[in-house]
Amino acid sequence: SHKKSKHRSSERHKDIDCNTIMAPISRTVSLGFIIARASAFQTPATLGKSSLSTRALVTTASPFLTASAKAPPNNSNNPRQPMARRMIGSILDLLSGGDSSGMISPENALKGRDQKMANISGLRHYVLGNVIEDVPPGYEVAVFGNGCFWGSEKSIWRMPKGIHSTAVGYCAGYTPNPTYEEACSGRTGHTEGVRVVYDPQTISFVDIMRMFWESHDPTQYMGQGNDRGSQYRSGIYYFNDDQRRLIESSKAAYEEALGGREIRTEIASADDYEKYGGLWYFAEAYHQQYLSKPGARPYCSAQPQGVSLPPFESWAPEDLKEKYKPALPEEFWKKHGPVRGCSVVRFDNEPISESSY
């Protein structure tokens, strides 16, 4: 994984030791390694010296730089571009410190922009075919983050029924309309997230929430696997009080199932982010359903634990049991549920057939 060279420290050390002394050297070596790896995924025309310096020193990497630098235009015919950009994101993470210990404050976050993400309006889901911005009447929305959004999104669009669309983006941050490079810097406060539009008459919020819990390691703080930083933190965000209660109750049950290990998942209301422009911003078009596209490179940082969420009846609030009972039977989870280690990248792109379980 190209992420293996990233700064991985999750704890601060009060005393100066060998690790402290070697950190700048290690980071420099890691930076050179990532640049070399990134060049293997770029065409010479898109990764010249001036291009790389512009991308690597984009304003997100330093509070002393302005937000005017432009990345080279994305070549939609080059399926390797998103992976190269992900490596550029690793460079930015290193330049910004790769700090996995905390969040930037709202007052220190990048200012962002009024313009919405280009090429999203009217964009159709690459697998499901529906317009990803649309929320049909009677449908509901779920938003969560659990590591690199490529694999997180795929785990949801493959669910056998009730999913109208999925999309990847940047959620729960402070910078309006961030770019990928900005989010990767850790200076927007966003985490890579997935937005799910679903039919609550066909699939339950509880099914989607269960996939969220079981598809990563929620006990990891500010990251998943090799991906470290607030932009990879675990988080799930509620749009009503029912969702909040279900999230909190299932968290307590899953924490117990994990042997009492503390779950570090951020749980917050979507309304909390209205003062920052909103909870959700769509990511660039090239990131949408990335793993389903020809030439995509299978990458996933999530760390599923191979532990099932306890039975719904054992933890659900009594007054919500009927309305939110799971639509997917246990047979589905036994055959198609997440297993330990990230395996979703190896699975078919089409939704799972109901006849398969």
Secondary structure, DSSP 8 states (H G I E B T S, - for coil): -GGGGS----S--SS--HHHHHHHHHHHHHHHHHHHHHHTTS-GGG--HHHHHHHHT-GGG-TTS-TT-------TT-TTHHHHHHHHHHHHHHHTT---S----GGGS----SS--TT-TT-B-TTT-SBTT---TT-EEEEEE-SSHHHHHHHHHTSSSSEEEEEEEEES-SSSS--HHHHHTT-S--EEEEEEEE-TTTS-HHHHHHHHHHTS-TTSSSEETTEESGGG--EEEESSHHHHHHHHHHHHHHHHHTTT-----EEEEGGGGGGGT-SEEE--GGGTTGGGSTT----------S-----HHHHS-GGGTTTT--SS-HHHHHHHS--SS--GGGS-SS---GGG-
